[in-house]
Amino acid sequence: MFRTKYVSLLFVSFFLVCGEKPVKPSKADLYLGLEKTSYLTGKFSSPGPLAPVILEENGKDHFLRPEVKKALHQMINDFEDSKPSSYKQHIFLVSSFRNFTHQKGIWESKFTGKKAMRVPIKGKTPEEIISLILEFSSAPGTSRHHWGTDFDINALDNGYFEENGKGKILYDWLKQNAGKYGFCQPYNSLSTRNNKGYQEEKWHWSYAPISNQLTKEWIKGFESGEIQLTGSFLGADVLGNRALDYVRSINPDCERIQNPSL
Ligand SMILES: [Zn+2]
């Protein structure tokens, strides 16, 4: 026993003296120490390894990965410094990390008709209902909101960010500058995404240096069968492989951001 302790002590001392640390982030860092499939499909609760993001106009608690929080704060501070002094809008969060259970609640409230969509679901087939949900909402286990890298800002309404909208100046600044901080708008105009995937969402932003890797791992996991959705929410069996198209169809600009330039 004594001998084992002594050997361990020597081993630890050796590392302390040499001060060697791994440079390349390991896969464990990508999943913040959680099991890979659980992380990718949002089967964990906040805060867990996530950090709270506190902004004055946030209406509720928000959590993101620590590195995403840091980049977001930096971007917000720079926006505040550079915007016209007469412009009163700030960047704040309306949604951030959502786990599997939360997403299941959103999905099933639309699937059962409890929450209204663009058109009523009465008389529609499960396939048709799913197509309607997928215009704006992800199936549980397939949402980028599961990763702590993605968030929605200010208003879930494209009009807010467009001509005559209160968020036009803010959006134009983001389009010009967000990439420097590592952020992209994954659901941009459908025409740049071969008309596949979710409708455009000017409010949804993603921290590409990490979400690019998570997207690839999710696709690999789904294709290999490691990620299984069957039976885990209403309509999962009808959804089938369509989930893959929705995860894949994102703004190609995101892929070009490897590391933030700031
Ligand atoms: Zn979103």
Residues whose N, C-alpha, C, O or C-beta is under 5 A from the ligand:
A	BS01	ZN	F151 D152 H204
